[in-house]
Amino acid sequence: MARTGRRPGDSGTREAILDAARETFADKGFAAASVRAIATRAEVDAALVHHYFGTKTDLFVAAMELPFDPAAVVPALLEPGIDGLGERIVRFFLGVWAQPVPRARIQAILRSALTEETGAALLRDFVTTEVLGRVAAALGTPDAELRATLVGTQLVGLGVLRYIVRVEPLASADADAVVAAVAPTIQRYLTGEL
Amino acid sequence: MARTGRRPGDSGTREAILDAARETFADKGFAAASVRAIATRAEVDAALVHHYFGTKTDLFVAAMELPFDPAAVVPALLEPGIDGLGERIVRFFLGVWAQPVPRARIQAILRSALTEETGAALLRDFVTTEVLGRVAAALGTPDAELRATLVGTQLVGLGVLRYIVRVEPLASADADAVVAAVAPTIQRYLTGEL
């Protein structure tokens, strides 16, 4: 009965869904959290959740205020093929970190992952499924998951040292110089000899 | 001569020096903080600080509870020469992170660097001087500082994803497999084409 109590268009409903999503993702992790469980917690119909936020991934992106949606970005980066993928990934990544608002959001997410086990588990779960899983599927090799996580190590470390800790001369280095230095690492992790 | 027996007040003095060191390093950064300023803040003689803790670097290591002293470790890693340096660095690094207490300490330091500007500045200052500076001096090339910071990006990201966020299959991967995958990256950053 309570499910019909909230009407579409109520901004309180959107906030209630986002709150329920954050709580449910934190409780269960990304993979095990269902849109239905989130809807139940928010006391709305699951169809309303989809209507407002789209897929579970879209809802996660909205609830966590992620700076980009990997469901859109990862396929776009993969689409031109494996050649040059390392360079495209590094350029995209530098572009996101270079903007203050996305950077602050990534920093907050990393801080949460370093501070509490729940934060680490949630990040791990989402990144594994939605980012690394997509890259690994595109590579299609037996060690593709390990390769994708190695890519992650280089990108996370680059972001932390260049944009948060701001170690010189890396912090002030030209983006092209950083791409030239790091893209071969990413490409080797993706397709080279390990 | 009096060092054989602990006199009343000794442990209080040591703690006062460590507190003063933490405050002074936080205020001024590693490079600008002097042992004399720390001694003044602790209301002891500078000679007593040296007597208890050795050099300023040693004092920093003690005050920050760093899991290793780069003044000892970096030269030891560099000593056999540039060949195989990437592999030695990765093996050492995995060995430190694999132990719970050092890992917890590194995690706390990274968290501080991600949380507050003071933490980031202090880490940046110390790592630049005591770790990257030593590696860069050993390389001796014009771009040695950039190379050393690139090494740092790969190591930090590896530590965060393998040991803190624990993304699979990287977290459970055999150390030898991780060394085989990552050592060539480190070696290329140190001596390869960028």
Interface residues (C-beta under 8 A of the other chain):
Chain A: Q107 L110 R111 A113 L114 T115 A120 L123 R124 V127 T128 L132 E145 L146 T149 L150 G152 T153 Q154 L155 V156 G157 L158 V160 L161 R162 I164 V165 R166 V167 E168 P169 L170 A173 A177 A180 A181 V182 P184 T185 R188 Y189 L194
Chain B: Q107 L110 R111 A113 L114 T115 A120 L123 R124 V127 T128 L132 E145 L146 T149 L150 G152 T153 Q154 L155 V156 G157 L158 V160 L161 R162 I164 V165 R166 V167 E168 P169 L170 A173 A177 A180 A181 V182 P184 T185 R188 Y189 L194
